[in-house]
Amino acid sequence: MDQRYYDRGETHASRVRPVLRVPQNDTRKNTPARQRVQMLATLIVGLAFACGAPLGFAAGPTEAGVTVTPSVDPDQELSKDDYDRLFGHIPATPLVKTTKPVTVYCGIELQDIRDIDAASGSYAVRGFLWYYWDDPRFSFDGGDIESLKWAFSTLAGHAWIPALEFDNSVEDVRRWGETIEIFPEGEVEYWCYFAGTFSDQDGLMDFRRFPCEVLPISIDLTSPYQKVLLELLHCRESDPTDGIKELRQRRHPEFTFTAAQATATARSYTSENERTFPVLRFTVEAKRNKGYYLIHIILPILAILVVFLVGQRIAIDQFEARIGLALTCLLSLIAYTFSFADSLPKLGYLTLMDYFVTANYLLIATGTIATCTRRWPTPIPRFIQRVADLIDRMLPWLAIALLAIVLLLLGIL
């Protein structure tokens, strides 16, 4: 049949009422046998409608060359009865290909990333997930209808839907708005919103350059089917960077999300007899905003260091004033370090911020010790005295070098 007809009424009765029409361009002879078939088809349709049995969709032309089609609203989710009438003959078994695995194309659109914990390597993510695959068994002639939609709960257990899981989730990921959409070409798509906590299970996040680091935030999708049966690839129509457009618009207070990529890989488990399962990893680069740490940590510490260096220019004859200012700066640095300790990540290795704070401790402590050697009650070896004089002369230059390194790392110079 060359043309599909849809009676688009405004009432519910008109939307479900079947329409029986014969194409106008049908030039075949109206033989007696054909007339009997048409009368029989009309009688069947009329009896079914009179009994209150909604006919739903008809699959293709009949022997009589007519098509039974209802008027439907493609924007509304259909029922289980609609699925049974359309695709009820399709078994709920996996689609099998003899030459290559079934390809599932996936995409993720991230909406928010919060609570990035350096100690546990975890982070909370909220976003939108969709994936689709080609299943010729679901091909249909839709006419003007672009797609058919069902709630995922309606088709669960009745149609084959490849189950994809979040491989690096810390706990069960909450999903809502799960929908199945079938297109005329046989393309089946699943999409939903999701939210959950994920972990950096492969150790990709490195905080050694904190607070100047760029962290890879990863989400791993996997399937219980082996890689020889099913493969995961990024969706064909979009770029991975498209998945962080909304994330960029939200302007995260601590991070700037600069790039994204999708990598198809695989994972083997010892408990599964070394079988290989497909994995599609979505990675987002999160660059930390350094403004908070520059204003609240780095500049106050540098101010304490500058005050100490100025105090070192006091004449040694005024020893009490000089050593008093040095000890005040040292104690101030210790107290201020405790005040911002909760803002620093607690890791098993040192970060740039740790090196910066430790360098200031060493400069102030070394200068204080060198000052004390000038008024030692007993004679000290000449070598120690020369070292103290050298430290006293080199402290300003060491402080300038430390400041230059900090500015370079922060990208200011």
C-alpha positions as CSV (number, residue, x, y, z in Angstrom):
1,M,0.0,0.0,0.0
2,D,1.5,3.3,-1.1
3,Q,-0.1,5.6,1.4
4,R,-1.2,5.5,5.1
5,Y,-4.3,7.3,6.3
6,Y,-4.9,8.7,9.8
7,D,-8.1,10.2,11.0
8,R,-7.0,12.9,13.5
9,G,-10.1,13.7,15.5
10,E,-10.2,15.7,18.7
11,T,-12.1,13.2,20.9
12,H,-10.8,9.9,22.3
13,A,-13.3,8.0,20.3
14,S,-12.1,9.5,17.0
15,R,-8.5,8.7,17.9
16,V,-9.0,5.0,18.4
17,R,-11.6,4.5,15.7
18,P,-10.2,2.4,12.9
19,V,-10.4,3.6,9.3
20,L,-10.7,1.3,6.3
21,R,-9.8,2.9,3.0
22,V,-8.7,1.8,-0.4
23,P,-5.9,3.8,-2.1
24,Q,-7.0,5.9,-4.9
25,N,-4.2,4.9,-7.2
26,D,-5.0,1.3,-7.0
27,T,-5.6,0.3,-10.6
28,R,-6.3,-3.4,-10.2
29,K,-9.5,-4.8,-11.5
30,N,-12.4,-5.0,-9.1
31,T,-13.0,-8.7,-9.6
32,P,-15.8,-10.7,-7.7
33,A,-13.1,-12.4,-5.6
34,R,-11.7,-9.1,-4.6
35,Q,-15.1,-7.8,-3.7
36,R,-15.8,-10.8,-1.4
37,V,-12.4,-10.2,0.4
38,Q,-13.2,-6.6,0.9
39,M,-16.6,-7.3,2.2
40,L,-15.2,-9.9,4.6
41,A,-12.5,-7.5,5.9
42,T,-15.1,-4.8,6.4
43,L,-17.4,-7.2,8.3
44,I,-14.5,-8.2,10.6
45,V,-13.5,-4.6,11.4
46,G,-17.1,-3.7,12.1
47,L,-17.7,-6.6,14.4
48,A,-14.5,-5.9,16.3
49,F,-15.3,-2.2,16.7
50,A,-18.9,-3.0,17.7
51,C,-17.7,-5.3,20.5
52,G,-15.5,-2.6,21.9
53,A,-12.2,-4.2,21.0
54,P,-9.7,-1.4,20.0
55,L,-7.8,-2.5,17.0
56,G,-4.7,-0.5,17.5
57,F,-2.2,-0.6,14.6
58,A,-2.2,-2.9,11.6
59,A,1.1,-4.2,10.4
60,G,1.3,-3.6,6.7
61,P,-1.0,-4.3,3.8
62,T,-3.3,-7.2,3.7
63,E,-4.1,-9.6,0.9
64,A,-6.9,-7.3,-0.1
65,G,-4.5,-4.4,-0.5
66,V,-5.9,-2.3,2.3
67,T,-4.4,-1.1,5.6
68,V,-6.1,-0.8,8.9
69,T,-4.7,2.1,10.8
70,P,-5.9,4.2,13.8
71,S,-5.3,7.8,14.6
72,V,-2.7,8.1,17.4
73,D,-1.0,10.9,19.3
74,P,2.7,10.2,18.8
75,D,3.5,12.4,21.8
76,Q,1.7,10.2,24.2
77,E,3.1,7.0,25.8
78,L,1.3,3.9,24.5
79,S,0.0,1.0,26.6
80,K,0.9,-2.6,26.9
81,D,-2.0,-3.6,24.7
82,D,-0.7,-1.4,21.9
83,Y,2.6,-3.1,22.1
84,D,1.0,-6.6,22.0
85,R,-1.0,-5.7,18.9
86,L,2.1,-4.2,17.2
87,F,5.0,-6.3,18.3
88,G,3.6,-9.0,20.4
89,H,4.9,-11.6,18.0
90,I,8.5,-10.6,18.6
91,P,10.1,-12.8,21.3
92,A,11.7,-11.1,24.3
93,T,15.0,-12.8,23.5
94,P,18.3,-11.0,22.6
95,L,18.9,-9.9,19.1
96,V,21.5,-12.3,17.8
97,K,24.0,-11.6,15.0
98,T,26.1,-14.4,13.6
99,T,29.0,-12.3,12.2
100,K,29.5,-9.5,14.7
101,P,28.2,-8.3,18.1
102,V,25.2,-6.1,18.5
103,T,26.3,-2.5,18.6
104,V,24.7,-0.2,21.2
105,Y,25.3,3.5,20.9
106,C,25.4,5.5,24.1
107,G,25.3,9.1,25.1
108,I,25.4,11.0,28.4
109,E,24.5,14.6,29.1
110,L,25.8,15.8,32.5
111,Q,23.7,18.4,34.4
112,D,25.6,18.7,37.7
113,I,28.7,17.4,39.4
114,R,29.0,17.9,43.2
115,D,30.8,16.7,46.3
116,I,34.1,15.8,44.8
117,D,35.9,14.1,47.6
118,A,39.7,13.8,47.2
119,A,40.2,11.3,50.1
120,S,37.7,8.8,48.8
121,G,37.9,9.7,45.2
122,S,34.1,9.9,44.9
123,Y,31.7,12.5,43.3
124,A,28.0,12.9,42.9
125,V,26.6,13.2,39.3
126,R,23.2,14.0,37.9
127,G,22.5,13.7,34.2
128,F,20.6,12.3,31.3
129,L,21.4,8.9,29.8
130,W,20.3,7.5,26.4
131,Y,21.4,4.6,24.3
132,Y,19.9,3.0,21.1
133,W,20.5,0.0,18.9
134,D,19.2,-1.3,15.6
135,D,16.7,-4.1,15.8
136,P,15.0,-4.9,12.4
137,R,12.3,-6.9,14.1
138,F,10.7,-3.6,15.3
139,S,10.5,-2.0,11.8
140,F,7.1,-0.6,10.9
141,D,5.4,1.6,8.4
142,G,4.5,4.7,10.4
143,G,3.4,7.1,7.8
144,D,3.5,10.5,9.4
145,I,4.4,9.1,12.8
146,E,8.0,9.6,13.6
147,S,8.2,7.3,16.6
148,L,6.3,5.3,19.2
149,K,6.9,5.7,23.0
150,W,6.3,3.4,25.9
151,A,7.2,3.6,29.6
152,F,10.1,1.3,30.4
153,S,8.1,-0.4,33.1
154,T,5.4,-1.2,30.5
155,L,7.8,-3.2,28.3
156,A,10.1,-4.6,30.9
157,G,10.2,-8.4,30.5
158,H,8.2,-8.2,27.3
159,A,10.8,-6.8,24.9
160,W,14.6,-7.3,24.7
161,I,16.2,-4.2,26.1
162,P,20.0,-4.5,26.6
163,A,20.7,-3.7,30.3
164,L,23.5,-1.2,30.8
165,E,24.9,-0.6,34.2
166,F,27.1,2.0,35.8
167,D,30.3,0.1,36.5
168,N,31.9,2.6,38.9
169,S,28.9,3.6,40.9
170,V,29.3,3.5,44.7
171,E,25.7,2.7,45.4
172,D,22.5,2.1,43.4
173,V,22.0,4.8,40.8
174,R,18.5,6.3,40.9
175,R,16.8,6.5,37.5
176,W,13.5,8.2,36.6
177,G,11.6,9.0,33.5
178,E,12.7,5.8,31.8
179,T,11.2,5.6,28.3
180,I,11.5,3.3,25.3
181,E,11.1,4.9,21.9
182,I,10.8,2.8,18.7
183,F,11.4,4.4,15.2
184,P,10.1,3.1,11.9
185,E,13.5,2.0,10.7
186,G,13.8,-0.5,13.6
187,E,15.9,1.8,15.8
188,V,15.1,1.3,19.5
189,E,16.1,3.9,22.0
190,Y,16.2,3.9,25.8
191,W,16.5,7.2,27.8
192,C,16.2,8.3,31.4
193,Y,17.4,10.8,34.0
194,F,19.9,9.5,36.6
195,A,21.6,10.6,39.8
196,G,24.1,8.8,42.0
197,T,27.6,8.7,43.6
198,F,30.5,7.4,41.5
199,S,34.1,6.5,42.4
200,D,37.5,6.8,40.7
201,Q,38.0,3.1,40.7
202,D,41.0,3.2,38.3
203,G,42.9,6.0,40.2
204,L,42.6,8.5,37.4
205,M,42.2,11.5,39.7
206,D,45.6,12.9,40.8
207,F,45.7,15.7,43.4
208,R,49.4,16.2,43.5
209,R,49.1,19.6,41.7
210,F,46.4,20.8,44.1
211,P,45.0,23.5,43.8
212,C,46.2,23.7,40.2
213,E,45.1,20.2,39.1
214,V,42.8,19.1,36.3
215,L,40.7,16.1,37.4
216,P,39.2,13.5,35.1
217,I,35.7,12.8,36.2
218,S,34.7,9.4,34.7
219,I,31.5,7.5,34.4
220,D,31.8,3.9,33.1
221,L,28.9,2.1,31.4
222,T,29.0,-1.7,31.0
223,S,26.8,-4.6,30.1
224,P,26.3,-8.1,31.5
225,Y,26.7,-9.4,28.0
226,Q,30.2,-10.3,26.9
227,K,32.1,-8.2,24.4
228,V,31.8,-10.9,21.7
229,L,28.0,-10.5,21.9
230,L,27.6,-6.8,22.5
231,E,29.8,-3.7,22.0
232,L,29.3,-0.2,23.4
233,L,30.2,2.9,21.3
234,H,29.5,6.6,21.6
235,C,26.4,7.8,19.8
236,R,26.8,8.5,16.1
237,E,25.1,11.9,15.9
238,S,26.8,13.9,18.7
239,D,30.2,14.8,20.0
240,P,31.2,14.0,23.7
241,T,31.7,17.7,24.3
242,D,27.9,18.2,23.7
243,G,27.3,16.3,26.9
244,I,28.7,19.1,29.1
245,K,27.0,22.1,27.5
246,E,24.4,22.4,30.3
247,L,27.1,21.7,32.9
248,R,29.1,24.7,31.7
249,Q,26.0,27.0,31.8
250,R,25.5,26.2,35.5
251,R,28.9,27.7,36.4
252,H,30.1,25.3,39.1
253,P,31.5,27.3,42.1
254,E,34.7,25.3,42.4
255,F,35.4,23.7,39.0
256,T,35.4,24.6,35.3
257,F,34.6,21.8,33.0
258,T,36.7,22.2,29.9
259,A,36.6,19.0,27.8
260,A,34.9,15.6,27.5
261,Q,35.7,12.4,25.7
262,A,34.3,8.9,25.3
263,T,36.5,5.8,25.2
264,A,35.4,2.3,24.3
265,T,37.3,-0.3,26.3
266,A,36.8,-3.6,28.1
267,R,37.1,-5.1,31.5
268,S,37.8,-8.6,32.7
269,Y,36.8,-10.1,36.0
270,T,38.6,-13.0,37.7
271,S,35.3,-14.2,39.2
272,E,33.9,-14.4,35.7
273,N,36.6,-16.8,34.4
274,E,38.5,-14.0,32.7
275,R,35.6,-13.2,30.4
276,T,35.7,-9.8,28.8
277,F,32.8,-7.3,29.1
278,P,32.4,-4.0,27.1
279,V,33.0,-0.7,28.9
280,L,32.3,2.8,27.5
281,R,34.0,5.4,29.6
282,F,32.8,9.1,29.6
283,T,35.5,11.4,31.0
284,V,35.1,15.1,31.8
285,E,38.0,17.3,32.6
286,A,37.4,19.4,35.7
287,K,39.8,22.3,36.2
288,R,39.8,23.7,39.7
289,N,39.1,27.4,40.2
290,K,42.1,28.7,42.1
291,G,40.6,32.0,43.3
292,Y,39.5,30.8,46.7
293,Y,42.9,29.3,47.6
294,L,44.8,32.3,46.3
295,I,42.8,34.8,48.4
296,H,42.2,32.8,51.5
297,I,45.4,30.7,51.9
298,I,48.3,31.7,49.6
299,L,48.1,35.5,50.0
300,P,47.8,35.5,53.9
301,I,50.7,33.1,54.2
302,L,52.8,35.3,51.9
303,A,51.9,38.3,54.0
304,I,53.2,36.6,57.1
305,L,56.4,35.7,55.2
306,V,56.9,39.3,54.1
307,V,56.4,40.6,57.6
308,F,59.0,38.2,58.8
309,L,61.5,39.3,56.1
310,V,61.0,42.9,57.1
311,G,61.7,42.0,60.7
312,Q,64.9,40.4,59.7
313,R,66.2,43.8,58.6
314,I,66.1,45.1,62.2
315,A,69.6,45.6,63.6
316,I,70.9,42.7,65.6
317,D,71.5,45.1,68.5
318,Q,67.7,45.2,68.9
319,F,67.7,41.5,69.4
320,E,64.5,41.3,71.6
321,A,62.4,43.1,68.9
322,R,63.8,41.1,66.1
323,I,63.4,37.7,67.7
324,G,60.0,38.6,69.1
325,L,58.7,39.5,65.6
326,A,60.1,36.3,64.2
327,L,58.5,34.1,66.8
328,T,55.2,36.0,66.3
329,C,55.3,35.2,62.6
330,L,56.1,31.6,63.2
331,L,53.2,31.2,65.7
332,S,50.8,33.0,63.4
333,L,51.7,30.7,60.5
334,I,51.0,27.7,62.8
335,A,47.7,29.0,63.9
336,Y,46.6,30.0,60.4
337,T,47.5,26.6,59.1
338,F,45.1,24.9,61.5
339,S,42.3,27.3,60.5
340,F,42.3,26.2,56.8
341,A,43.2,22.6,57.4
342,D,39.7,21.4,56.6
343,S,39.9,23.0,53.1
344,L,42.8,20.8,52.1
345,P,42.4,17.3,50.8
346,K,43.6,14.6,53.2
347,L,45.7,12.3,51.0
348,G,48.5,9.8,51.3
349,Y,50.9,12.0,49.3
350,L,51.9,15.6,49.3
351,T,50.3,18.3,47.1
352,L,51.7,21.6,45.8
353,M,49.8,23.3,48.6
354,D,51.6,21.1,51.2
355,Y,55.0,22.0,49.7
356,F,54.1,25.7,49.7
357,V,53.1,25.7,53.4
358,T,56.1,23.6,54.3
359,A,58.5,25.9,52.5
360,N,57.1,28.9,54.4
361,Y,57.6,27.0,57.7
362,L,61.2,26.3,56.8
363,L,62.0,29.8,55.7
364,I,60.6,31.4,58.9
365,A,62.0,28.7,61.2
366,T,65.5,28.8,59.6
367,G,65.6,32.6,59.8
368,T,64.5,32.5,63.5
369,I,67.3,30.0,64.3
370,A,69.8,32.1,62.4
371,T,68.8,35.1,64.5
372,C,69.2,33.2,67.7
373,T,72.8,32.2,66.8
374,R,73.8,35.9,66.9
375,R,73.2,36.1,70.6
376,W,74.3,32.7,71.7
377,P,75.5,32.8,75.4
378,T,78.5,30.6,74.6
379,P,80.9,30.9,71.6
380,I,79.8,29.0,68.6
381,P,82.0,27.5,65.9
382,R,82.9,29.8,63.1
383,F,81.4,27.5,60.5
384,I,78.0,27.8,62.1
385,Q,78.3,31.5,62.3
386,R,79.1,31.7,58.5
387,V,76.1,29.5,57.8
388,A,73.9,31.8,59.8
389,D,75.2,34.9,58.0
390,L,74.6,33.2,54.6
391,I,71.0,32.3,55.6
392,D,70.4,35.9,56.7
393,R,71.5,37.2,53.3
394,M,69.8,34.5,51.2
395,L,66.4,34.6,52.9
396,P,65.0,37.5,50.7
397,W,66.1,35.8,47.5
398,L,64.6,32.4,48.6
399,A,61.4,34.1,49.4
400,I,61.3,35.8,45.9
401,A,62.0,32.4,44.3
402,L,59.2,30.9,46.2
403,L,56.8,33.7,45.2
404,A,57.8,33.3,41.5
405,I,57.2,29.5,41.6
406,V,53.7,30.1,43.2
407,L,52.8,32.7,40.5
408,L,54.0,30.4,37.7
409,L,51.9,27.5,39.0
410,L,48.9,29.7,39.3
411,G,49.3,30.9,35.8
412,I,49.7,34.5,36.7
413,L,53.1,35.0,35.3
